[in-house]
Amino acid sequence: MNSFEQYTDFELVQKILAGETELFEIIIRRNNAALYKIGRSYNYNHEDTQDLMQDTYIDAFTHLSKFENRATFKTWIIKIMLNNCFRKQHKWNYQNITAKEITDKSQPMFSNPQHTDTNNSVLNRELKLVIENALQNVPTDYRLVFTLREVNGLSVEETSNVLNISESNVKVRLNRAKTMLRKEVEKAYSAEEIFEFNLIYCDAMVEKVMQKLKELPK
């Protein structure tokens, strides 16, 4: 399977649509971590998040022909995951926030140049729980923007597109989310430590989704 890692997401989509459905495994592996973080940032537990991820992959597969490569595949599938999260909770409030003069410094909260392997090695499970708990205390609107921008690495434009809010609102919400978090979370924590989706879960997700795809009506 490693020989196929050279393909872009769009190339993989074209091959899958042409009948090489086994390649959808690569799509799953490439997006597991991002979708998991979305589900957890929306306050779903580990099991519910995995169920939402599976539904999202099935939805993505069955609507794969609708992906037009106008945005990245990552933002496209994140939108599907968000829609599934919204439907599960039966509510979603696109509350407009009046944008003030806030500039986006484009400096991710978790990309401190002082990070070292030594610093990262001292991060343990308890510290990860501190970060997770801190994020859960941030209101959903801000938590989602923070997760998309700082944890999943989406740009302001991509985040705006995914959440259907203005770029100004993205910047406002991100700054407010950071303000809320700074009191509880130090900047030295790496993004990789937040809502970690371990390899054992990744393999299980691949197996479950690929089995579901085989069961879909032809």
C-alpha atoms as a printed R data frame, in Angstrom:
    type eleno elety resid chain resno       x      y       z
1   ATOM     1    CA   MET     A     1   0.000  0.000   0.000
2   ATOM     2    CA   ASN     A     2   2.938  2.342   0.639
3   ATOM     3    CA   SER     A     3   3.606  2.629  -3.093
4   ATOM     4    CA   PHE     A     4   0.330  4.529  -3.436
5   ATOM     5    CA   GLU     A     5   1.253  7.199  -0.876
6   ATOM     6    CA   GLN     A     6   2.705  9.262  -3.711
7   ATOM     7    CA   TYR     A     7  -0.789 10.055  -4.999
8   ATOM     8    CA   THR     A     8  -2.603 13.230  -4.044
9   ATOM     9    CA   ASP     A     9  -6.062 13.026  -2.523
10  ATOM    10    CA   PHE     A    10  -7.635 14.056  -5.828
11  ATOM    11    CA   GLU     A    11  -5.704 11.362  -7.707
12  ATOM    12    CA   LEU     A    12  -6.857  8.807  -5.151
13  ATOM    13    CA   VAL     A    13 -10.457  9.953  -5.547
14  ATOM    14    CA   GLN     A    14 -10.243  9.480  -9.311
15  ATOM    15    CA   LYS     A    15  -8.787  5.988  -8.919
16  ATOM    16    CA   ILE     A    16 -11.434  4.997  -6.364
17  ATOM    17    CA   LEU     A    17 -14.202  6.267  -8.634
18  ATOM    18    CA   ALA     A    18 -12.652  4.236 -11.441
19  ATOM    19    CA   GLY     A    19 -13.117  1.066  -9.400
20  ATOM    20    CA   GLU     A    20 -10.022  0.788  -7.182
21  ATOM    21    CA   THR     A    21 -12.120  0.965  -4.014
22  ATOM    22    CA   GLU     A    22  -9.420 -0.672  -1.902
23  ATOM    23    CA   LEU     A    23  -7.506  2.604  -2.103
24  ATOM    24    CA   PHE     A    24 -10.127  4.231   0.116
25  ATOM    25    CA   GLU     A    25  -8.076  2.796   2.985
26  ATOM    26    CA   ILE     A    26  -5.484  5.510   2.329
27  ATOM    27    CA   ILE     A    27  -8.174  8.176   2.528
28  ATOM    28    CA   ILE     A    28  -9.207  6.814   5.921
29  ATOM    29    CA   ARG     A    29  -5.675  6.720   7.292
30  ATOM    30    CA   ARG     A    30  -4.930 10.235   6.075
31  ATOM    31    CA   ASN     A    31  -7.980 11.731   7.780
32  ATOM    32    CA   ASN     A    32  -8.496  9.676  10.942
33  ATOM    33    CA   ALA     A    33  -6.628 12.049  13.244
34  ATOM    34    CA   ALA     A    34  -8.343 15.181  11.917
35  ATOM    35    CA   LEU     A    35 -11.859 13.726  12.149
36  ATOM    36    CA   TYR     A    36 -11.214 12.330  15.612
37  ATOM    37    CA   LYS     A    37 -10.170 15.749  16.874
38  ATOM    38    CA   ILE     A    38 -13.329 17.265  15.403
39  ATOM    39    CA   GLY     A    39 -15.576 14.768  17.156
40  ATOM    40    CA   ARG     A    40 -13.821 15.160  20.489
41  ATOM    41    CA   SER     A    41 -13.791 18.949  20.207
42  ATOM    42    CA   TYR     A    42 -17.556 18.737  19.816
43  ATOM    43    CA   ASN     A    43 -17.700 17.016  23.217
44  ATOM    44    CA   TYR     A    44 -18.462 13.513  21.955
45  ATOM    45    CA   ASN     A    45 -16.752 10.673  23.774
46  ATOM    46    CA   HIS     A    46 -14.323  8.240  22.169
47  ATOM    47    CA   GLU     A    47 -16.979  5.700  21.134
48  ATOM    48    CA   ASP     A    48 -19.440  8.235  19.748
49  ATOM    49    CA   THR     A    49 -16.652  9.971  17.872
50  ATOM    50    CA   GLN     A    50 -15.621  6.710  16.218
51  ATOM    51    CA   ASP     A    51 -19.239  6.085  15.174
52  ATOM    52    CA   LEU     A    52 -19.412  9.566  13.662
53  ATOM    53    CA   MET     A    53 -16.117  8.998  11.860
54  ATOM    54    CA   GLN     A    54 -17.417  5.760  10.365
55  ATOM    55    CA   ASP     A    55 -20.614  7.488   9.209
56  ATOM    56    CA   THR     A    56 -18.526 10.290   7.728
57  ATOM    57    CA   TYR     A    57 -16.337  7.918   5.724
58  ATOM    58    CA   ILE     A    58 -19.377  6.079   4.387
59  ATOM    59    CA   ASP     A    59 -20.989  9.394   3.430
60  ATOM    60    CA   ALA     A    60 -17.766 10.534   1.771
61  ATOM    61    CA   PHE     A    61 -17.460  7.301  -0.190
62  ATOM    62    CA   THR     A    62 -21.053  7.323  -1.416
63  ATOM    63    CA   HIS     A    63 -20.778 10.984  -2.482
64  ATOM    64    CA   LEU     A    64 -17.196 10.845  -3.712
65  ATOM    65    CA   SER     A    65 -18.181 11.898  -7.219
66  ATOM    66    CA   LYS     A    66 -19.332 15.249  -5.806
67  ATOM    67    CA   PHE     A    67 -15.809 16.181  -4.709
68  ATOM    68    CA   GLU     A    68 -14.730 18.762  -7.278
69  ATOM    69    CA   ASN     A    69 -11.261 19.613  -5.942
70  ATOM    70    CA   ARG     A    70 -12.194 23.266  -5.493
71  ATOM    71    CA   ALA     A    71 -11.153 23.031  -1.864
72  ATOM    72    CA   THR     A    72  -8.856 20.462  -0.286
73  ATOM    73    CA   PHE     A    73 -10.233 16.992   0.330
74  ATOM    74    CA   LYS     A    74  -9.469 17.511   4.023
75  ATOM    75    CA   THR     A    75 -11.826 20.477   4.285
76  ATOM    76    CA   TRP     A    76 -14.458 18.619   2.251
77  ATOM    77    CA   ILE     A    77 -14.505 15.594   4.547
78  ATOM    78    CA   ILE     A    78 -14.293 17.769   7.668
79  ATOM    79    CA   LYS     A    79 -17.491 19.480   6.504
80  ATOM    80    CA   ILE     A    80 -19.185 16.086   6.305
81  ATOM    81    CA   MET     A    81 -17.955 15.221   9.808
82  ATOM    82    CA   LEU     A    82 -19.215 18.531  11.174
83  ATOM    83    CA   ASN     A    83 -22.615 18.029   9.549
84  ATOM    84    CA   ASN     A    84 -22.860 14.603  11.174
85  ATOM    85    CA   CYS     A    85 -21.889 16.088  14.545
86  ATOM    86    CA   PHE     A    86 -24.503 18.803  14.123
87  ATOM    87    CA   ARG     A    87 -27.232 16.366  13.200
88  ATOM    88    CA   LYS     A    88 -26.415 14.136  16.153
89  ATOM    89    CA   GLN     A    89 -26.806 16.991  18.579
90  ATOM    90    CA   HIS     A    90 -29.877 18.367  16.742
91  ATOM    91    CA   LYS     A    91 -28.697 21.912  16.961
92  ATOM    92    CA   TRP     A    92 -26.039 24.233  15.634
93  ATOM    93    CA   ASN     A    93 -25.956 27.964  16.146
94  ATOM    94    CA   TYR     A    94 -24.191 30.065  13.527
95  ATOM    95    CA   GLN     A    95 -24.065 33.078  15.802
96  ATOM    96    CA   ASN     A    96 -22.661 36.179  14.173
97  ATOM    97    CA   ILE     A    97 -20.005 37.932  16.167
98  ATOM    98    CA   THR     A    98 -19.295 41.548  15.341
99  ATOM    99    CA   ALA     A    99 -15.714 41.648  14.137
100 ATOM   100    CA   LYS     A   100 -13.426 44.100  15.854
101 ATOM   101    CA   GLU     A   101 -10.046 45.188  14.685
102 ATOM   102    CA   ILE     A   102  -8.224 41.925  15.314
103 ATOM   103    CA   THR     A   103  -5.313 40.889  13.169
104 ATOM   104    CA   ASP     A   104  -4.372 37.264  12.600
105 ATOM   105    CA   LYS     A   105  -0.728 36.821  13.556
106 ATOM   106    CA   SER     A   106  -0.734 33.392  11.910
107 ATOM   107    CA   GLN     A   107   1.249 31.942  14.789
108 ATOM   108    CA   PRO     A   108  -0.266 28.611  15.864
109 ATOM   109    CA   MET     A   109  -0.600 28.319  19.613
110 ATOM   110    CA   PHE     A   110   1.156 24.974  19.655
111 ATOM   111    CA   SER     A   111   4.099 25.710  17.343
112 ATOM   112    CA   ASN     A   112   6.555 27.268  19.743
113 ATOM   113    CA   PRO     A   113  10.082 27.173  18.244
114 ATOM   114    CA   GLN     A   114  11.378 26.314  21.708
115 ATOM   115    CA   HIS     A   115   9.707 22.897  21.491
116 ATOM   116    CA   THR     A   116  12.233 20.117  21.718
117 ATOM   117    CA   ASP     A   117  12.037 16.349  21.827
118 ATOM   118    CA   THR     A   118  12.984 16.612  25.508
119 ATOM   119    CA   ASN     A   119  10.123 19.003  26.223
120 ATOM   120    CA   ASN     A   120   7.662 16.834  24.335
121 ATOM   121    CA   SER     A   121   8.832 13.683  26.113
122 ATOM   122    CA   VAL     A   122   7.666 14.970  29.493
123 ATOM   123    CA   LEU     A   123   4.088 15.295  28.270
124 ATOM   124    CA   ASN     A   124   2.155 12.452  29.861
125 ATOM   125    CA   ARG     A   125  -1.419 11.276  29.958
126 ATOM   126    CA   GLU     A   126  -2.341 13.580  32.830
127 ATOM   127    CA   LEU     A   127  -1.135 16.641  30.914
128 ATOM   128    CA   LYS     A   128  -3.081 15.559  27.850
129 ATOM   129    CA   LEU     A   129  -6.187 15.328  30.011
130 ATOM   130    CA   VAL     A   130  -5.538 18.864  31.245
131 ATOM   131    CA   ILE     A   131  -5.539 20.089  27.657
132 ATOM   132    CA   GLU     A   132  -8.644 18.127  26.722
133 ATOM   133    CA   ASN     A   133 -10.506 19.325  29.793
134 ATOM   134    CA   ALA     A   134  -9.477 22.917  29.137
135 ATOM   135    CA   LEU     A   135 -10.837 22.716  25.587
136 ATOM   136    CA   GLN     A   136 -14.115 21.231  26.784
137 ATOM   137    CA   ASN     A   137 -14.646 24.330  28.934
138 ATOM   138    CA   VAL     A   138 -14.468 26.587  25.884
139 ATOM   139    CA   PRO     A   139 -17.851 27.276  24.185
140 ATOM   140    CA   THR     A   140 -18.466 25.167  21.088
141 ATOM   141    CA   ASP     A   141 -18.252 28.004  18.540
142 ATOM   142    CA   TYR     A   142 -14.781 28.948  19.744
143 ATOM   143    CA   ARG     A   143 -13.618 25.393  20.416
144 ATOM   144    CA   LEU     A   144 -14.344 24.324  16.837
145 ATOM   145    CA   VAL     A   145 -12.462 27.263  15.357
146 ATOM   146    CA   PHE     A   146  -9.528 26.556  17.663
147 ATOM   147    CA   THR     A   147  -9.496 22.878  16.728
148 ATOM   148    CA   LEU     A   148  -9.670 23.557  12.992
149 ATOM   149    CA   ARG     A   149  -7.003 26.283  13.020
150 ATOM   150    CA   GLU     A   150  -4.576 25.230  15.730
151 ATOM   151    CA   VAL     A   151  -4.936 21.454  15.920
152 ATOM   152    CA   ASN     A   152  -5.857 20.498  12.353
153 ATOM   153    CA   GLY     A   153  -3.847 23.284  10.738
154 ATOM   154    CA   LEU     A   154  -6.540 24.722   8.461
155 ATOM   155    CA   SER     A   155  -6.036 28.263   7.176
156 ATOM   156    CA   VAL     A   156  -8.366 31.146   8.034
157 ATOM   157    CA   GLU     A   157  -9.947 30.818   4.588
158 ATOM   158    CA   GLU     A   158 -10.444 27.058   4.917
159 ATOM   159    CA   THR     A   159 -11.929 27.413   8.411
160 ATOM   160    CA   SER     A   160 -14.270 30.107   7.148
161 ATOM   161    CA   ASN     A   161 -15.359 27.816   4.337
162 ATOM   162    CA   VAL     A   162 -15.897 24.796   6.589
163 ATOM   163    CA   LEU     A   163 -17.942 26.651   9.223
164 ATOM   164    CA   ASN     A   164 -19.741 29.039   6.839
165 ATOM   165    CA   ILE     A   165 -18.675 32.100   8.789
166 ATOM   166    CA   SER     A   166 -16.661 35.126   7.702
167 ATOM   167    CA   GLU     A   167 -12.884 35.197   7.935
168 ATOM   168    CA   SER     A   168 -13.226 38.058  10.425
169 ATOM   169    CA   ASN     A   169 -15.353 35.849  12.647
170 ATOM   170    CA   VAL     A   170 -12.742 33.096  12.411
171 ATOM   171    CA   LYS     A   171 -10.083 35.500  13.668
172 ATOM   172    CA   VAL     A   172 -12.306 36.829  16.455
173 ATOM   173    CA   ARG     A   173 -13.294 33.376  17.663
174 ATOM   174    CA   LEU     A   174  -9.730 32.075  17.525
175 ATOM   175    CA   ASN     A   175  -8.423 34.979  19.593
176 ATOM   176    CA   ARG     A   176 -11.176 34.536  22.157
177 ATOM   177    CA   ALA     A   177 -10.557 30.786  22.338
178 ATOM   178    CA   LYS     A   178  -6.854 31.389  22.963
179 ATOM   179    CA   THR     A   179  -7.660 33.894  25.696
180 ATOM   180    CA   MET     A   180  -9.854 31.341  27.430
181 ATOM   181    CA   LEU     A   181  -7.227 28.616  27.143
182 ATOM   182    CA   ARG     A   182  -4.166 30.591  28.183
183 ATOM   183    CA   LYS     A   183  -5.234 30.564  31.791
184 ATOM   184    CA   GLU     A   184  -5.131 26.757  31.845
185 ATOM   185    CA   VAL     A   185  -2.824 25.576  29.086
186 ATOM   186    CA   GLU     A   186   0.799 26.462  28.489
187 ATOM   187    CA   LYS     A   187   1.930 27.069  24.927
188 ATOM   188    CA   ALA     A   188   4.607 24.371  25.240
189 ATOM   189    CA   TYR     A   189   2.085 21.588  24.656
190 ATOM   190    CA   SER     A   190   2.265 20.137  21.146
191 ATOM   191    CA   ALA     A   191  -0.794 19.767  18.961
192 ATOM   192    CA   GLU     A   192  -0.015 16.083  18.420
193 ATOM   193    CA   GLU     A   193  -0.726 15.421  22.089
194 ATOM   194    CA   ILE     A   194  -4.284 16.728  21.887
195 ATOM   195    CA   PHE     A   195  -7.015 14.122  21.350
196 ATOM   196    CA   GLU     A   196  -4.500 11.555  20.182
197 ATOM   197    CA   PHE     A   197  -5.892  8.893  17.864
198 ATOM   198    CA   ASN     A   198  -3.587  5.935  18.364
199 ATOM   199    CA   LEU     A   199  -2.530  3.530  15.613
200 ATOM   200    CA   ILE     A   200  -4.529  0.683  17.146
201 ATOM   201    CA   TYR     A   201  -7.710  2.734  16.713
202 ATOM   202    CA   CYS     A   202  -6.648  3.817  13.230
203 ATOM   203    CA   ASP     A   203  -6.308  0.204  12.078
204 ATOM   204    CA   ALA     A   204  -9.660 -0.695  13.623
205 ATOM   205    CA   MET     A   205 -11.352  2.240  11.894
206 ATOM   206    CA   VAL     A   206  -9.910  1.208   8.531
207 ATOM   207    CA   GLU     A   207 -11.153 -2.358   9.015
208 ATOM   208    CA   LYS     A   208 -14.661 -1.279  10.075
209 ATOM   209    CA   VAL     A   209 -15.140  1.229   7.252
210 ATOM   210    CA   MET     A   210 -13.747 -1.033   4.541
211 ATOM   211    CA   GLN     A   211 -16.070 -3.824   5.700
212 ATOM   212    CA   LYS     A   212 -19.033 -1.441   5.600
213 ATOM   213    CA   LEU     A   213 -18.101 -0.400   2.072
214 ATOM   214    CA   LYS     A   214 -18.198 -4.048   0.962
215 ATOM   215    CA   GLU     A   215 -21.742 -4.280   2.355
216 ATOM   216    CA   LEU     A   216 -23.017 -1.271   0.410
217 ATOM   217    CA   PRO     A   217 -25.442 -2.105  -2.428
218 ATOM   218    CA   LYS     A   218 -23.721 -2.183  -5.812
